[in-house]
Amino acid sequence: MAERYFTLAELRASDLAALSNEDKYPDATLQAALDSVEVEFERICNRAFVTRTFSETVTGDGTASVYLAKNELSTVLTIDGVAVSDADFGSDGFKLLTRLDGLLWTLNQRYLIEYEYGTPVIPSDIKEAAIHRARGKVVSGRSRIDERATMMQIPDFGTFNLATAGLKGSWTGVPDIDVVLNDYAYGRGGTY
């Protein structure tokens, strides 16, 4: 079974008052939220927070190294369908795959490479943010604030700007989640 950011039981436990009602929130609804959050977090951060398997075709350039599409390469599984020894390959931990067996990637030859990438253990703050995001997706209809609102006016207090996804460093429109995502985003100023 593929690794996941959290279990459906963990999502239900995060808001027992609402999510314990399995008739209103069936497993399929929670599963859809989990799937959506995993895709969203990986797109925003340009990395996976669990180990994933990926296959891609790369073209050799006559050197000992090629660049792969996914960050945090951990294990090469096969090349052109043939199992390989991980000892024959090295990685910079990001996208660079280097042959250590003394051979070169033949110029203009295409290679189908299957490999694992991602973090071996999901960071706890990413897990918490993912559960928070999924819960928000499932029970978002409970808010009295219009989901399209960018500001809000409260009599006797004034006007307040709301966090808006896609603006000013906000990915989701939820500041607590966006802070975590910014901390882990490759190529977007985050740390890694």
Secondary structure, 3 states (H helix, E strand, C coil): CCCCCCCHHHHHHCCHHHHCCCCCCCHHHHHHHHHHHHHHHHHHHCCCCCCEEEEEEEECCCCCEEECCCCCEEEEEEECCEECCHHHEEECCCCEEEECCCCCCCCCCEEEEEEEECCCCCCHHHHHHHHHHHHHHHHHHHCCCCCCCCEEEECCCEEEECCCCCCCCCCCCCHHHHHHHHHHCCCCCCCC
